[in-house]
Amino acid sequence: MASKSHPVKTSKTVLKRFLDLEQPKEYCQVEYIWIDGTGEGIRSKGRTLDFVPKEAKECPIWNYDGSSTWQSDGCNSDLYLYPRALFKDPFRGGNNKLVMCDVYKHNKEPVESNKRNNCADVMEKAKDLAPWFGIEQEYSLLDFDGYPLGWPKQGFPGPQGPYYCGVGSDKVYGRDVVEAHYRACLYAGITISGINAEVMPSQWEFQVGPCEGIKMGDELWVARYILLRVAEEFDVRVTFDPKPIPGNWNGAGAHCNYSTKPMREDGGLTEIEKAIDKLSLKQKEHIRAYDPKNGQDNARRLLGSHETSSIDQFSAGVANRGASIRIPRQVAEDKKGYLEDRRPASNCDPYSVTEIVVRTTVLE
């Protein structure tokens, strides 16, 4: 567990007085967002532009101190931020923007934690097949002592069962955070398609998609950023840890729903089955790509229990939530649609996940 420090209390009412000040029309605040050297941490910093960008490429390339983000040495610390995807800013409002960036070294080569660069290349090669993705992002809300929000401080809540999609103050904790995040994502332009309370109390899920190609990674990372920022407002912590509480409690995943154009057409089930056959041959490679520690995080979660498959074995089945790959019941009946890869961990890099799925099933 993390330390028991508490957040500094500031007045949101006082803050609102300043945020309500009229912003000069000739200026725009843009928050640059990127992934740090851990492969899962999110960083950001803001700058003022004297115009309102309509596309990410209109935002200037910027730089930062990579030695403070585990991405460079202090003697050669400057790294470059390349703006890639633009969104409305739900925190500052108005014409202000969020921009998702990827990171490059002084020689313009991508840093090791930049998984977007290769992902974009793969999606460009596969664009004729129009790969679609939808990721189900699970996460847990924690109090500032690092213990799950709403749990008894000296014990545990009742066994799992009543919490999934639950309603009532004795079954769900932190709905205010979830609803605020949902609305903020819609405002920003994220393709957020739903939310629900999950199996472990204080665990939630939001879904992003369907998104085509590289947009999946861009939108999910920005949705995570928005969640962390919203949680700041409520003095609540968010963890994407795949197994935040050991023992008889569900872990957290980022189930990846995937299809290509042939899978979505009549008779597409045959294409889905072909893709599953290819995935079955690359179990170890996919496990390494499905969490930022090359499978070590997922080893705590993929135990073959609590609605997971075994990390060492590949399996597939219709409506089977204990399989590596699930074919939804409706897809089996319609004989077309998509597959669900249930192996990615909640703290995965969606660029890595979507890249390897397409690489394995389409580019081979």
N, C-alpha and C positions, 0 to 999 in steps of 0.2 A: 504494500500500500504506500501511497505517496505521503508526504509530511502533512501534518494537521494545521498548516497555516491557513488563515482565512483571508478572503479578498479585502482590499481596502474599500471601505464604503464611501461612495460619492453620491451626490444628489442628481438624479435624472431630471428633476424639475429645474434645477439650475442650468444643467446642460441644455435643456430645451430652449431656454431663453436665448442662448447663443446660436443654436441651430436654426432658430426662427428668424435670425437676422437676414435681411435681404442679401442674396449673393449677387455680386456684379455679373451682369449678363455676358460680359466678354470673357469670363473665366469659367473653367470647368475643373473640378477635382477628380482625379483618376487614381484609383487604388490598384497598384501593380501587385499581382499575386503569383507566387511561385512555390515550388517544392524544394525543401532543403536536402542536405546530404544524407539524412536518414532514409529517404525514399517515402516517408509518410508524414513528416512534419510540414506544416503550411506556414509560409512567411508572407508578409506584405508590407508595402510602404506607399505613401501617397505623394502625388505631385500636382502642381497647378499647370494647366494648359490654357492658352489664350484663344482656344477654339473648342468646339464640341465635336469630338470624333464620331464618325458614323460607322467606321470599321476599325478593327484592331490594328490593321497595318498603318492607319493614320497616326497612331500613337508613336511617339519617338522611342527608339531603342534606349534603354537606360542601363545603369550599372549599380552594383552594390558590393559590400565587403564579404566575399565568400569565405574568408577565414573565420567569420563569426557564425557560419551556417554549416560547418563541416564539409566545405566544398573546395577550399583552396588553402594555400599557405599564406602566412602574413606577408612574406616577402614578394608575393605576386598575387595579391588578393582580389583584384577587380574582376568581376564576372559580369556578363552582359545578359540583360533581360530582353527577350524578343516577344513583343505583344502578339498573341495568337487568337484570342476570342474575347469579344466585348459584350458586356452585360450592363444593364441599368443598376445603379447602386441603391439598394433598399434602405441603407442606413443614412446616407446624406440626401437622397432624393433629388428632385429636380433634374438637371441635365448631367449630373455627376455619374461616373462610370466605374465599373470594376473591369479589369482586364487580366485574363489568364495568360501567363507567360511561360516560355521555357528558357533554359539557361545554357549559356555557351562560355567557353574559356576565352582567353586573350587571343588564341589562334583561330577562334570561331568554330572550334570543335565542340560538340555537346559534352557537358559534364557527365560523370558516371550516373548520376541520379536522374538525368534527362532521358526518360523513356519515351517521351512524346516524339522525338525526332525519328526513331526507327518505326514507331507506330504509324506516323504519317506516311512514311514510305510504303509500308505494307498496305495501308488503306487506299493509297493511290493505285497500286498495282491491282487491287481487287475491286476497284470502283464499279466496273461493269456488272458485277454481281450484287451491288447495292447491299452490303452487309449491314444489318440492323442489330442494335443491341438495346437491352433494357436491364439495368442493374438494380437489384434490391439491396439497398444499403442498410445493414443493421448496425446499431450502436447502443451504448448504455449511458444513462445519465447518472452522475455521481454527485454527492454532496461534497463540500470542500475539504472534508476529511478523507476523501478517496473512497468512501463506502457508498454503495448504491443508494440513490435517492429514495427516501421513503422507507428504507429497511430499518428494522429495530437496531439500535446501536450496539446492543449486547447480545444479538442473536440473529435469527433468520426469519423471513416471512414464511407463511405456509407453503406447502409443496406446490410445484408448478401444476397448472391445470386451469385455474380461473382467470389467468392474466392475459392470455392471447386474445387480442381484439376485445379486451375487457372494457367494462364501463363501471364507474363508481370509484369513490375516493379510497376504498379499501382494496382496489384491484389495479389501479393505474396511478403512476406518479410522474409528474412533469409534463402534463398535457399542454400547459401554457407555452412551454418552450417549443413543443412540437407544432402547435398551431401557428405560432409566430413564424417559425421557420418555413412552414408550408406556404404562408401568404407571402413571405419575403422572396422565396424562390419563384413564385408565380410573377411577382412584380419584376424581378430581375430578368426574366425571360428564360429561366431554366425549364426544361421539359419534365417537370415533376408530375408524376401520374398518380400518386397516392401515398397514403401513410397508414400505419396501423401499430397498435401495441403488440409487442412480441411475447414469446413464451415465458421468458424470465422477467419477473417484475422489475421495472425501471428500464427495461430494454425496449427499444422502438425500432421501426423501420420506415424508410421512405424509398420510393421507387423513382428512378429517372429513366425516361425513354418512352417510346422508341426513338433512338438517335442513330443516325447513319455515320459509320466510319469514325473519324477522329473526334467528332462532336461528343461521343459518349464520354471519353476521358475528360475533355474540357468541361463539360457540364457537371459531371460528378464531382470533380475537384472544386469547382466554384460552389456547388451545393454544400460540400463539406465546410468550406470556408464560411459560408453564410451561417451554417449551424453553429460553428464555434463562436462566431460573433454574436449571434442571438443569445447563446448560452451565457456570454459575458453579461448581458443585460439583466439576466435573472440570477447572477452569482451562482451558476451551476456549471459543473464540469462535464465534458463529453469525452468518452473513451471509445475508440474504435478497436480496442483490444479484442482478439478473437475468442478469448476465454477469460473474461475479467474476474470471474468467481470460479475457483476450482470445485470439483465435486459434482453433485447431482443437479447441475444447472446448465441450461442450454448455452452454447457458445454463440458467437456472432459471425455471420458470413456476409458475402456480397455476391449472392447468386446472380449469375450472368445468363440472361435469356438472349438467344442468338438465332438469327436466320439469315439466309441469302434469298435473293429473288426466286431461284428455282425451288427452294423449300416452301415458299409462300404460295406457289402456284399449284394447280390441281396435280395430284400425284406426288406432291413434294415430300411426303413421308419417306419415299425411297431415298431422296437426297439427304434427309435427316439421318436415316440409318447408315448411309455411306459415311457421313461426317462422324457419327459415333464410332464406327469401325476405325477410322483414322485416329480419333482421340484415344481409343483404347491402346494404341501402340506407343503413345507418348506420355504415359502417366507421370513418370519421374520429371520430365521436362516441364510439364504443366504445374506440378506441385512446386517446383523451384520458382516459377513465375507468379505464383498465386499469393505470396506474401513477401514483404520486404526483407525477410531474413532467410530467403531461399528454402522455405518449408518449415523452419523451426517453430514459427508461431502457429502454423496450421497443425503441427504435430500435437499440440495441446488441445486442439478442437476436433480434428477428424479421427475420432476414436471408434467409429462404427456404432455409436450410440447417440442419443439426443438429436435425432434426425440428421445424422451425418453418415457418410461412407467411411470406410477405413482408408487411411492415407496410403497404405501399401497396396491396395487392390482397386482395380477399376471395375465399375459395375454400371448397369443402365437398366431402366425399366419404366413402364408406363405408370404414372401417378405414384412412383416410389420415392419418398422423400429421404430414404436411407441409401439412395444410389448416388454414384458420382454424377450421372447424367439422368435427368428425369424428362420423360416425354409426357407433357400434360395430357390428361384424359381427353380433353376436347380435341387436341391435335391428333391423337390416335383415331378418334371418330371421324374427323374431317379429312384425315389422310394428307394433311398439309399444315404448315405453321412454323413452329420453332422448337428448339430444345432448350433445356435449362441446365447449365453447368453449375452444380451446387458446391463445388470445391473451393472457389476463391474465398480467401479470408476477408473479414470486414475491413482490415487495414491494407488491403491490396492496392497496388497502383493500377487503376483501370486501363491505363495505356498498355501496360505489360500484359494484362489479361486479354484485352481485345486483340492485341497484336498476335499473341501466340495462338489464339483460337482461329483467327483467319489464316495465319501461316500454316497451321496443321491441317485445316479442313479444306482450304482453297489453294494455297500456294505449295503445300506439301514440302 
